[in-house]
């Protein structure tokens, strides 16, 4: 810990928008850019709405949660029926995506629009998961978090999941690695 958070927006086959945070998340390849997150199964919900929507449409958006969106992100992590639009629940703005049907979260400064690459089942029953791998086909980065052509983490102010109801923000440590030989 801390674990980065994929704040995933999807759309159901019926057109209902869904947002959910996942702390089992990371990047797996740079070229092609492959990102992955893993919704876990539980006894009361063997398949989360996000996974059902990804299976139905094959598209999703990974949005990056920040300190300023923490309360809204937490609200989208609760259990809602499939017909509930979490954009409405959390007071977030659905912004049109460029390359996929699900909207991006306008309040998020980084959005990865993804097409499904693969689904990898991991175990069975409660506590199992499905690793969702997506090929990022479009990336949006807000100008205000970019300095000298790079994302400035101090301006981004991302949040990460600790355990239980706790979140963390990275402390930016000045460090230069030595030249590789």
N, C-alpha and C positions, 0 to 999 in steps of 0.2 A: 504494500500500500504506500502511497495513495494510488488509486486506479483512475486513468482518464475516463471520461464519460462521452459516449456516443448518444447524442440527443436525436433520436431517429423520428423523422416524420414520414408517414405513409398515407396511402389512400386506399380505402376498401373498394371492392368491385362495385359497390353501391354508391361510391362517391363520398363516403364519410371520411374525414381526416382524422388521423390518430398521431399522437406524439408520445414517446416514451423514452426515458433515459436508461442506458445500459452501461454498467461499469466493467463488464467483460468485453473490452474493446481495444483495438489497436490497428496499426497499419502493418501490412504483411509484405508489400512489394511496392517499389517505386515506379517500375516501368514493365508492365502496366501498373497503374496505381490501384492497388487492391486494399480495401479496408474491411475489417470484420468486426462483428459484435455477436454476442451469444445470448438470446433470450432463454431463460431457464423455465422448465416446466414445474408446476406445483399440482398438488392433489385437486385444488379447487379450479385450476385453469391449466390443463395440459398443453394448450397452445395459446400463446398470447396473441392479441389482436395484431400487433406489429408483424409477427411471423405469418399469420394468416394473410395479411395484406401483401407482404412480400411474395408469398407463394402465388397469390392471385394475379398481381400486376407485374412482378419481376422488377420493380423499381422502388427506390427509397432515397431519402436525403439524410445524411449525417450532418447534424448541426453541432457546433461547439458551444457548450454552456460556459457562461462567465459569471463573475461575481454579481453583475447587475441583473442576470437572468436566473439566479439561484432559486428564488422563491417560486417563480413560474415553473422552472424545471422540476422542482420538488413536487409541485401540484400535479404535473403530468405523470409522475411516477406512481400515483395511486391507481387502484383497480376501478375501472369504469366499464359499463356495458359497451359492446361494440358500436352501438348507435350514438354514443356520445362523442362529440367533436372536442378534443382536448385543446384546440386553439381557442375555442370559446371559453372553456373551463378556466384556462390559465390566463386569459386576456392577452393572447399573443396574436401577432399579425401573420396570416398566411400570405407569403409572397410567391408570385409565379416562378417556377423553375424554368431553366433554359432548355434542358435536354430530357427531363423526366416529367411524368404527370404529377406526382406528389409535390405539394408546395414546400418551399423552404421556410424556416422561421426567420422573419425579417429582423427580429431583435438579435439574432446570432451573427457575429462578425465573420464567421467562416462556415461555409456550406459546401459539402461534397455531394453532388448529384450522382447517384449510383444506379447502375443496372446490375441485376443479379448475376453473379459469376458462378456461385456454387452454394449448396446447402449441405452441411456436414453434420449428421446426427451424432450426438455424443451421449451415449447411455440411454437408459429407459426409465420412465417413472419420475417421481418427484426428485428434484435436484439435477436431473439430466438437462441437456441443453441442445440447441441446434446452432452451430456456427454458421452465420450468414456472411458470406463473402461477396462483396460488391466491387465492381469495376467503376471507379470514379470517372465519369465521362465529362463532367463539368465542375469546375472549382470556382467559388466566389470568395474573395477576401476583401473585407472592407478597407478602404484606403487609410482610414484613421489609425489602423493598428500596424501599418507598414512604415518602417524607417530604413533608409539606405537599401531598399530593395528586399528587405527581409521582414518577416513577422517579428514584432517586438513583443515578447511575452509579458513584459511589464505593462504594456498598453492593452494587450489582449485580456489579461487577468482571468485565465481559465480556472475552473474549479475541478477538483478530483474527489472521488469517493473514498472515504476511509472505511470504517465499519459501522453498521447500524445507522443511526440518524446523523452521522458526522461527515462533514466535507472539509476539504483543505484547499488552500491556494498555494501555488508554488512560491517559494521565496527565491528570487532571482539572485544567484550567486555568481559573482564575476570569476570566471575561470577560463583560462586558455590552455588547451591541451598542447603538449609538445609536438613538434613535427614528427610525423611517422617516418620510420626509416625503411 
